[in-house]
Amino acid sequence: MSKWTHPNTSAIPLLALALAAGSTAYAEDAHEPGWSGEVAIGYLQKSGNTRSTSFNGKSKATHEGEQWRNLFKLEGANESADEIRTSENYFAATQADYKLGENSYLFGLLEYTDDRFSGYNYEASSTFGYGYSILNEPDHLWNVDFGLGYRRSEVELSKDLEEEGIARFATQYKLKLSDTTVFEEVASAEKGEERTISKSLTSLKFKVNGNLWAGLAYEIKHSSNLPKLLLDDGSIARAKKSDRITSITLNYVF
């Protein structure tokens, strides 16, 4: 599997326009058949002693059927300071749920990560398992998933392949606080022999008008072990084990 080509900064807005993809939509739409989802875009520019820009785009969509639920997700983020790239990553995922009953399901999940500052050219994983909805109301949702799978990662400097079995636990909690406010927490942990990867996303969304929402989110990703990486100036450094991102976005919900 070859490394994706990293687009330059000018190509990032095109990525945002192309985003079309998963996870469940807002809680009030969780049981509606057909398609639902959202597209979110955030941009920040600073000037003064230093000039910095940051952009992030996210898209997710869900197709709810009688027996199957299909989820898709696509994300991209880019940061630079004084015209030097400081962060660049892309993420894609798809999940298929086969409903066993009103509150339980079997799932298959595929994920692909391309993070330029992680020390890896790419990380790909597949997981299969069982999920259960502890709460399954239109305005109050809590899902838990557990599965077993496989992860493959290519180290950037050595080109070595890391291949390992993984155990994955994930949970999603969503609460409609009012007609105009939605709270959500999504967390996961993926444990393998080489590394454990944990993620947490806490978000609060406020309805602006019609299908337009404003979002505030705090995201943490932690890897227990990361290789060294090659920086733009030719130097070699150890990748940081934890990334923390605070974002403000404008969201279109459909």
RATANOR-V753515 format. One record per run of one state. SS is the DSSP state (A for helix, B for strand, O for the rest). FROM is the first residue (numbers start at 1). TO is the last residue. If there is no record, write none. Layout:
ss=SS from=FROM to=TO
ss=SS from=FROM to=TO
//
This chain:
ss=O from=1 to=8
ss=A from=9 to=18
ss=O from=19 to=26
ss=A from=27 to=29
ss=O from=30 to=33
ss=B from=34 to=46
ss=O from=47 to=51
ss=B from=52 to=64
ss=O from=65 to=67
ss=B from=68 to=81
ss=O from=82 to=83
ss=B from=84 to=99
ss=O from=100 to=103
ss=B from=104 to=115
ss=O from=116 to=119
ss=B from=120 to=137
ss=O from=138 to=139
ss=B from=140 to=155
ss=O from=156 to=160
ss=B from=161 to=178
ss=O from=179 to=180
ss=B from=181 to=192
ss=O from=193 to=195
ss=B from=196 to=209
ss=O from=210 to=211
ss=B from=212 to=223
ss=O from=224 to=227
ss=B from=228 to=230
ss=O from=231 to=235
ss=B from=236 to=238
ss=O from=239 to=241
ss=B from=242 to=253
ss=O from=254 to=254
//
